[in-house]
C-alpha cells in the first residue's frame, strides 16, 4: 500500500487541496484512495503535533489537550492506535493521501522528520513525499495576511527583517529538501515547482491515478486580506492582545479585498536575492527543478507599492482597542443572555442535556477577558442567573 505525503509548503493551495480530498472522501475510497480522518478531519495537523518536539509546543498542542510532556506521550500513543485502526479498516485500499503544510513549517529537524517517518512506515510499502515550492518572496507576501491575523505587524521592516534569509528553517528550501531527503531518501521526494504547476490537487490526483470525473471541483480558498486591514492590525499596536482572536475581533475574513498588499519590484528583488545562492544549489541537484522555477514573475510587483503606507504610526491604538472591546463584550453579553433563556426553555420542555450544554456555553461566553467597568453589573446579574439555572438543572434526572 502506498502513501502520498503532502507537506506543503504553506501558501501554495494546501487549504483547497485538503478540502477537496476531505469533500470527496467517500468517492475516493471507492477508487481505493483513502484520505484519513484520524489525523484530522480536513487538515492532518495531528501528524505535526505527533512529530514535533515536546518542548516546542504551538497552538495545535493546546487544541489537542497537550500541555505537558506526559500529555504529549499520551497523545502520541492514542494517535498511533487510532491511525493503526483506521488503516486496518481499509485493507483493500491502494493509496493513502496525508496532507499538512505544517510538516514544512513546524517539523524542522531531522529528528522530528524521523519521528514522522517512524509513525507512518509500519503501514506503507512505499511513501512519496510531495513538497510544493514557490519563490520565497511570493511566499513571504502571501504569508503577510496570516501574519496580520496573528497580530503581528506588517511593515517594510517586518517583511525585510534579517530572519527572512537562507538561515531560516522556513525559507531555506535547499535545507528543507536535504532534511526530508536524508530521512525518506532523495528518490522518494517530489519537488513540485509552483510556477509550473500551481494546482497541487490536480498534480496529486494525476500522480495517484484518481479519476476526477464526477468528483467535486477543487474549492477556492483566498486567504488574502486588504493592505488596509493589515493597517488596522498595525494601528492596534501593543493592544492587539486585548482582543484575542483578531480574525474574529476585526471580522478580517469578511472585509472586502479591494487592494492587495504590494511591496514593489525593488523590495521584492532585494528579498529574493537573499536566496539565489541556495536556490541555485538546490536546482542543480534536483532533476525535478529547472532554472527559473524559483524566480518570481516580476510583473506581479510592477504595481505602485503600498507597503510603505503601513509604516505610518497610529496614535490611537488604545482608543481603537477600547471601542472594539466595547462592542465585542456587548455582543458577548447579548449571546449569553440568549443562551440562558434558551437553556431555561429547553429544560422546561425536557431537553435537559441540551439545556445543560447551553448553560455551559453561556458561562464560557461570560468569561470575559478584562471586562469593561460599564458591564460589571450586567455580568454579575447574568452570572447569578447562570448559577440559579445550574442549581435547578442539577436537581433533575438527565434527559
NORLIN-V497446 format. One record per pair of residues at least 4 apart in sequence whose C-alpha atoms are under 6 Angstrom apart, sorted by the first residue. I is the first residue (numbers start at 1). J is the second residue. If there is no record, write none. Layout:
# NORLIN-V497446
i->[I:I]
j->[J:J]
This chain:
# NORLIN-V497446
i->[1:1:1:1:2:2:2:2:2:3:3:3:3:4:4:5:5:6:6:6:7:7:7:7:7:8:8:8:8:9:9:9:10:16:16:16:17:18:19:20:21:22:24:28:29:29:32:32:33:33:34:35:37:38:39:39:40:43:44:44:45:48:48:50:51:51:51:52:52:54:57:61:62:66:66:79:102:103:105:107:110:114:117:128:128:129:130:131:132:132:133:133:134:135:135:135:137:139:145:145:147:148:148:149:149:153:154:155:155:157:165:166:166:168:174:174:177:180:181:181:193:194:205:205:225:226:226:226:227:227:231:235:235:236:236:237:246:247:247:262:262:263:263:264:264:265:265:265:269:275:276:283:321:325:336:336:339:339:339:343:343:343:346:346:347:347:347:352:353:389:390]
j->[94:95:124:125:95:124:125:126:127:95:96:97:127:97:128:98:129:99:129:130:100:101:103:104:131:101:104:131:132:101:104:132:101:219:220:221:201:42:23:218:25:42:28:33:33:34:93:94:95:96:96:97:41:83:44:46:44:100:99:100:100:52:103:76:112:115:116:107:112:69:61:66:66:71:72:83:106:107:170:112:179:118:121:188:189:189:190:191:192:193:193:194:194:294:295:296:272:143:224:225:152:152:230:246:247:234:158:310:311:161:274:172:275:172:278:282:181:184:185:186:293:198:209:210:257:257:259:260:260:261:310:314:317:240:317:317:250:251:252:305:306:305:307:301:305:269:301:302:273:279:280:289:325:329:362:365:343:358:362:355:358:359:351:355:351:352:355:399:399:393:394]
